[in-house]
Amino acid sequence: MAMSTETAMAIKSYQNQAEALVKNYLLADPFIPYTSVLGGIFACKVAYDLTQLISTFYIKTYNGLTKIQRIEWNNRGMSTIHAVFITAMSLYFVFWSDLFSDHQHTGIVTLRSSQFSIVGLGVSVGYFFADLGMIFLYYPTLGGKEYVIHHSLSTIAVAYSMLSGEMQLYTYMCLISEVTTPEINMRWYLDTAGHKRSAAYLINGLAIFLAWLMARILLFLYMFHHIYLHYDQLLDSLTGYPDEPLWLFSGLFGSSSTIYHELDVVWEDHKGIEENLGKKTVRDIT
């Protein structure tokens, strides 16, 4: 059945209004931070529901879990997707983008930003809001006080950088540390599914150690070296923008607030690897 001219014109009118709404409001420069935060929260909801849907049909262990275990399972799926997204964004801006390159731009590196970099931080703020809300709702099942401190300080630091356009390079450097999240979550998944003695658990333990070494040790050595090389610019920005110490406190302490938990995980997996290797050696001898 052919569409009438009036119907086609009405649809076209609604389409034009929707495009104008997106262009003039949702994607307008002043609204990009808030739009990206809302987009991040919505993406978290989608990731949570997709994790639940896929796990229900394709993972046998999932249906045998308790209600609170399924909630944590879905929540960790959401955090894994965010970690992959923000790690990829951070690696791009820190190592490949021209935005923070000394060879492509002049001026103070701590004051550089773009719409794309703002969107990335906004999505991350949306995630921290969503995850923090779930932590409070099911406290302390989804995380204790160290996670509350980590998410609160991280939200302050990332939101400040997003809204002010300052310190975005170092914010993305800190967010690279999210690379440890998928391995930590996989460790929980394997343990919950009863595969703690499997080869996958052993390999994941090695991956946790390597990711932790790169993200918590080598990365921060690189960041402090970069700060040393741009120390004069950092002093100039601190003089002109006195709120930046807020980022320094929130960002650095937020990034390190879960380090003790991760150290426990790394040490526990290290002991487990030694135990498994010892058992393998005994079997080979006998």
Disulfide bonds with the S-S distance in Angstrom:
none
